[in-house]
């Protein structure tokens, strides 16, 4: 399910970090202290999974992250 701009700032953090998926490999990681960062999952040439940080929300908007 794709994320909507309105639900990103409204999401509250509980006792564990939260990963909100936007579909495919893009996700928003919300840490315990409330910081939000965009992460993109990809597969390296050796077949292992990895993630790349695209920046923090709201500096990098949902539109730019997509």
Buried (B, 14 or more C-beta within 10 A) or exposed (E): EEBEEEEBEEEEBEEEEBEBEBEEBBBBBBEEEEEBBBBBEEEEEEEEEEEEEBBEBEEBEBEEBE
